[in-house]
Amino acid sequence: MSENTQVTFPAATGVGSMPGGDAREAAKTVTGSLEDFPYLAELPARGPGADMIGRTAGMLVELYARVEPSGWRLSDRPGRDTRRAHAWLRQDLDALEEFTQGYEGDVKVQAVGPWTLAAALELRNGEAVLSDPGACRDLTASLAEGLRLHVADVRRRIPGARVVLQLDEPSLTAVLRGQIRTASGYRTHRAVDRQVVESGLREVLGASGPGPTVVHSCAPDVPFALLRRAGTDAVSFDFDLLTERDDDAIGEAVEGGTRLFAGVVPGTDAALSDPAGSVMGVRTLWRRLGLRPGLLAEAVTVTPTCGLAGASPAYARQALAHCVRAARSLADNPE
């Protein structure tokens, strides 16, 4: 979607992963808890191919990967690991389709972004794809095409949905700073030029077609300005990791129409405060930035701090419902 278009989103959603291995149960929980903004759940507890890297590797077009002791490595042809990733994804899509019959509204799908994927996937020599600029370009193009096909499939399955594409980029800041370690562990890969990073993100974000986009990172120092230039409609982050150094970038993002997906509800089992208490920090930030309180509901979507894979099933349900109540608190009492 155009970076100049201000996009509206529902008030609450999840990040991506859920606990356990039952696709139908996960889809039932997500659609039941988030009636206005469900998402395609990821269930990494099932093993290789259901993890975020393996799942996204399975979406690549004309590139394949297999599991090695060190992680996921590019291979010459699709093998057992690729087939397993495809099977898990089909199972998850079937479950989501079952529980969204007749649904009209936003549905979010997630995939690993090009730079975190390049930092995690290995070339045949064992070094990260990140070490080879040509391989990075090939990976980015393959990912963009794979996500175009994935988004189109979701649109066919849920005709009333506006599909929102989320790219997960937890390693993005480390890529920009040259902090990704080589295979030996003794050195780091050189930092990737910011314009190259921005261009790669823009290419993959374009896979959403007419749909909105989100970039998620639960790491510190999210590069808000770079993500906005790359064309994302929203930035998703762990609110607890913000510092006052981020104030200017966040203020500029809000004033420029970028939506904030604020992770304020713990992603693992914890005692939850009242909904208003969960978003107290967001209100405080708003006052510090001098932003209009009435803008809060228009600018902020409430989420957990990160995925819920490490939570108990009961807590995962509770956390998603808590996000909805916390978002309602922001809308009802913005000050």
N, C-alpha and C positions, 0 to 999 in steps of 0.2 A: 504494500500500500504506500502511497506517496508520503514522503517524509514531511510534506507541507500540509497534510491533511490531519486535523485534530480528530482522533479516534476515541469513541466512548467505549468503555468496557463495563461489565457488571462489577459489583462491589466486592466480591470475594471469590477465590478459587484456591486450588492447591498447586503445588510445584510440579509433581510428576510421579514419584515413586510411592508405592503402598506396601504394607507388610504382607507376608504370606505368599502363597503360590496359586490361589484360586482366582482365575480371571473373572468369573461371574460374580463372585462375592465382592471383589474389588470394584467392578463396574457398578454393582448395586449400591455399594457404599458411596461411591463418588457421585452418582446421579441422584441418589436420595438425599445426600447432604448438601449438594451444590446444585440446586434446581435451576439456577440461572447461568451457571458457568462450569459445567462438568468438563472433565479432561480424560484423555486416554491414559489409564493407569499403567505404570511400569512396575513389574514384580521381580526385582533382581534376585530374590531369595531362591528362585527356580534354578539359578546357575548360569553358566556361560551362554551367551546369546540373549539372555533376559537382562543382563547388566547394561548400563547405559552405553558403554563403548561397543559391546557386541551387538546390541540392538541396532545402533546407528550404522555400524559396519555392514550389517545385513541389508540396509537400505541402499547401499552404494550401487551404482550402475557400472558394470564392466570392471569393477574392482572387487576383490574378494579377500577375506581374512580368515585366519584360523587361530586357535588358541595354542600358545606355546607356554612353557613354564614362566617366562618373563612377561607374558601378556598377549595381546592380540597382535598378529603379524600378517602383513599382506601376503597373499599366495597367488598362484597362477590360475587356479580354478576353484569353483565353489565346492566345498566339502561338507562334512558332517556338521561342523560348527555353523556354517552359513545356513544350511537347511534347518538347523534347530532354531536359529534366530528368526527365520521366516515363519516357522511354525508357531513360535511364541507370539509373534506379532499378529498373525492371523487369528490366533485364539483370543487375544486381547481385543482386536477389532470386532470380532464376532460378538463378544460379550457386550462391548459398548453399543454396538448396533441394536442388540436385543433390548437394552434398557433405554434406548432413545427413540423408540418407535413414535412417530408423530411429533417429535421435539422440534421446536423452532427457537433458535438462539445461538449463542456462542458455544463452541466446543474447542478445547485446546488440545493440541498434540505437541509432543516434545521430541527433540533430537539433539545430539551433541553438536555444537557448532564446529566450524572448520578448524579453528586454532587449537581448541582442546583436543579435538580428534587427531590433529597432526602431531600434538605432543604425546598422545597416548598410543597411537598405532605405530608399529615398527615396520621398517623396510626389511627386505630379505636379509640384509647384513646385520640386523639387530638394532640399528640406530633408529631414532624416531623419524617419522616422515618429515618432521619439522627441520631436520638437518639438510633437506634437499629442496630448494625453491621450486624446481620443476615438478617434483612429486607433490608439493603442496598445491600447486596450481591444478594438477590432475585430480587430486583428492577433492578440492573445492568444487570443480566442475562436476565430478561424479556425485558428490553429496547434493549439490543443487538439483541435478536431474532426478536423483532418487527421491528427494523431498517433494519435487513437483508431482511425481507419480503418487507418492503417499498421500499428499493433501487431496489430490483428485480422487483417490480411492475413498477417503473419508467423506468427501462431498457426495459421492455416489451412494454411499451407505446411509448417510444421514442428510437427505435432500434439503431439509429445513435449516441446516446448520450454517453459520458463518464460521469457517474454520480459522482458528488463531494458531499461528506457528510460533512455538517457543524454541529458541536455540539455547542450550545449556553451555555456558562458557566459563566454568570455574577456574580454568588455567590461563585465561586471557591475560590477566595482569602479569603473571609469571612469564608468559611468552613475550610481552612487550618489554619486560625488564631483563630478559636474558637469564632467567632463573630456572629453566628446565634442564635437568641434568642429563648428561650423555649416558650411554649404556654402561660405561665403566664406573660412573658415579663420581669421577674425579674432576670432571670439567662440566661446564654448562654450554648449551647451545647459544649462539649469539642472538641478541635481541632482534626481533623482526621489525622492520620499518613500519611506523604507524600507518603510513598511507597504504602499504601493502595489506596490513591487517584490516584496515577499513574497507578496502576494495574487496577482499575476500568475504568479509561479512556481508557487504552489500549484495554480492552475487548470490549468496545462499539465502539471504532474507527475501530476495526476489522470487524464490521458489514458492512463496505463499500466494502468488498471483494477486487477485484482488483482496485477499484477506489480510487482516492486521498481523503484526509481528511483535514478539517480546524477546528480549535477550535476558537470560537469568544467570546470575553469578552469586554464589554464597561465599565468595572470598572477599577479603578486605580490599579497599581501594578500587572499587569498580570504576572503569573509565567512562563516566556518564557522557562526557562531551563527544568522545570518539564514537560511542554507540549511537548517539543521536545523529551524527554526521553520516553514519553508515545506513541510516534510514529506518531504524527500529521505531515502532510506535510506543513501546513501553519498555521500561527497565525493571527487572525483578531482582531483589537483593535482600540480604539478611539485615534488618534494621539495626540490630545490636552491634553490627560491625561499622556503622557509620561513625565518623568523627566530625568535629566542627570544620575540618579541612574540606569536607564534602559539601558544605553549605552553599557556596556560590554555584557549584555545578548543579546541585539539586534545584536551587531557585531558578536558574536559567532553564533547566529542563521543564519545570512546571510552567513557567511563563511562556515557553515555546510550544506547549501543548503535549509534551511527552507524559504519558501515564506512569505512575510509580506503583509497582507491585511490591508493597512493603511487607517483608517477612517479620511478623511480630509474635506469632504463636509458636512455642517450642516444637521442634520436629521429632523429639523423642519424649517418652512419658515424663510428664511433669505436672505439678499442681498448677492449675490454671487460675489466674486471677479473674475478677469479674470482667466482662467484655470491655467496659469503659477503661479499666486499668490497663488492658492489653494495648490500647491505642493511645495511652497517655503521652508516650514519647513522640508520637506523630503530631499530636496537638502542640506539644512543646516546641518541636521543630518548626511548625507553622508560625507560631508566635515569634520565634527567633528570626525567621526569615521575613517577617512582616507581610506574610501572604494573607489574602482575604479568607476568613474561616469558611465562608460559604463555598469556597473552591475545593474544600477537602474531599467531599463526596465525588466531585467531578474528576479529581486528579489522583485518587488513591484507591487501589484494589488491595484488600487485606488477604495475606497468605500465611502459611507456616514459614518458618525461617528457612527451611530447605525441604527435601523430600521426606516422606514418612516411612521409608523402608525399615528404619531401626526402631519404629514404635510398635506397641502391641496393637492388634486389630481394634480393640475397644478404644484405646487412646486415639488412634487414627480417626475413627468416627467422631470422637469428641472434639478433636482438634479442628476438623473441617467445619463442624457445626459452630464451634467457637469463632472461627473466622467470619462466618455469616453474621453472628450476633455482634461481633466487634465492629464490623463494617456498618451495621445498622446504627450502632452507638455513634459512630463518626458522623453519619448523615443526620441523625436526630439531634445531636448535641455537639456541633462542630467546635464550640468554644469550651 
